[in-house]
Amino acid sequence: MIAQPPERMSREEAIPLVQRLMDPETPEEEFSEILASLVWGLACPHISDYVFWGPEYELTPEKVVEKAMAYKPIAL
């Protein structure tokens, strides 16, 4: 049997989570859980780069999610 890929997180689900990541009041434990959920749910290993070190340095949560959802891994 072929394994099904995990269901991706919707834009509407991801934006509030990115907002929590950007909130300096978010506790470190919660931050780690949110980041792991976003990496898994958006299938993008670079989400933290977009949040903290993006090319424009101050992307909105919506732009971060758009970039993450546009990520396509390179097939080798």
C-alpha positions in Angstrom: 0.0 0.0 0.0 1.3 3.5 -0.9 1.4 5.9 2.1 -0.8 9.0 1.6 0.9 12.3 2.1 -0.2 14.3 5.2 -3.0 16.7 4.7 -1.7 20.2 4.2 -2.6 23.0 6.6 -4.9 25.6 5.1 -3.9 29.2 4.7 -6.6 30.1 7.3 -5.1 27.7 9.8 -1.5 28.8 9.2 -1.8 32.6 9.5 -2.8 32.7 13.2 0.0 30.3 14.0 2.5 32.5 12.2 1.1 35.5 14.1 1.8 33.6 17.3 5.4 32.9 16.1 5.9 36.6 15.5 4.6 37.5 18.9 7.5 38.1 21.3 5.3 37.1 24.2 4.8 33.5 22.9 6.5 31.1 25.4 9.5 29.1 24.0 7.7 25.8 24.5 4.7 26.9 22.6 6.9 28.5 20.0 8.6 25.2 19.3 5.3 23.3 19.0 3.9 25.9 16.6 7.0 25.9 14.5 6.9 22.1 14.2 3.2 22.2 13.3 3.8 24.7 10.6 6.8 22.8 9.1 4.8 19.6 9.0 1.5 21.2 7.9 2.9 23.4 5.2 5.6 20.9 4.2 8.2 23.8 4.1 11.4 23.4 6.1 12.2 27.1 5.6 9.3 28.7 7.5 11.4 30.0 10.3 13.7 31.7 7.8 10.7 33.5 6.3 9.5 34.6 9.7 12.8 35.9 11.0 15.3 36.2 8.2 13.1 36.7 5.1 14.5 38.7 2.2 12.3 41.6 3.1 12.9 41.1 6.8 9.4 42.1 7.8 7.0 39.9 6.0 3.4 39.9 7.1 2.1 36.6 8.4 0.1 36.3 5.2 3.2 36.7 3.0 5.1 34.2 5.2 2.3 31.6 4.6 2.2 32.4 0.9 5.9 31.8 0.6 5.7 28.6 2.6 2.8 27.2 0.6 4.7 28.0 -2.7 7.7 25.9 -1.5 8.4 22.9 -3.7 11.2 20.4 -2.8 13.7 19.7 -5.4 13.3 16.2 -6.8 16.7 14.4 -7.0 
